[in-house]
Amino acid sequence: MKLGRVIGRVVSTQKVESFEGVSLRLVQPLDEVLNSVGDPIVAMDTIQSGTGMLIYFETSKEAGRVLPTTMNPCDASIMGIVDELYVDTKK
């Protein structure tokens, strides 16, 4: 799983049938110290996250598992909201 921050929402007037009723969010991937990593991505949101929330997400085949129809074209899904993050920087 990967860390990210919801930075916006995506509105789509037409979706494939398996995406009906599911929100789309714009997610900025982050590293373990919350620095931006790469370009923002669009992710399915079945947990009703909001803009500014720290979340964890999954990409690839595992992302589609959050939808009732497991055979779907989902590339990224938000899996949960991060309540607290602790990184031990001592080595």
N, C-alpha and C positions, 0 to 999 in steps of 0.2 A: 504494500500500500504506500501511497505517497501523500505528502502534506500539500495543502493548497489553501488559498483564501478566495472566497466568493467575491468577485469584483463587479458583478452585474448579472442581468438576466437576458435571455435570448427569447424573442417572440417569433413563433413560426405559425403561419396560417395554414400550412399543410404539413402533415406528418405521416409517416408510415403507420399502419394500423396498430402495431405493437407499442408505439410511442404515445398513443392517444391518452390524454389525461395526465401526462407526466410533464413536469416543468423542466426547462432547460436553463442552466446557469453558466455564466462565464467564470472560469476558475484560473487563477494565477498559480502555477506550481511553485512550491517553496522548498528550500533545503531545511536542514534540522535547526538552523539558527534564524529561520524565517526570512532569508534573502530570496528574491525572485530568481527562478531558474527557468530559462526559456520563455516561449511565447504562451499567452493565455490559451486555454482550450475550452471547448463546450462540453459540458457533462450533464448527464441525466440526473435529476434530483427527485428521489422518491421520499426523502426525509424532511422536506420543506425547510431547507437552510435559507438563510437570508444574506443579503449583501453585507460584507465585512466579516462574516463568520470564518473562523479557522476550521477547516474540515480535513478529512482524509478521503482519498478517492482511489479508484482502481481503473486501470486501462486494460485493453486487450479483451480476450475472450471472457475473462472473469467479470468484466463490467456488465455484461448482459444478464448475469445471474440475478440481479436485483429486480428484474421485471418478471411478471407472471409468465410471459411467453419467452422461454429460454432461448429459442432460435430467433434472434433479432439482430439488427445491424448496429448495436450500441458499441461505441468505442471507448467511452469513459463514463463512469458513474460515481456519484458521491455516496460513500458508504456510511459516514458518520460525522458528528460534530466533535471537535476536540475541546474539552472543557479545560484542560490544563496540560502544559508541556514542560517537562524538565529535562535539560540536557546537561550531563556531567562533563564539564570542560577540563577537568583535571586529568592529567595523563601520567 
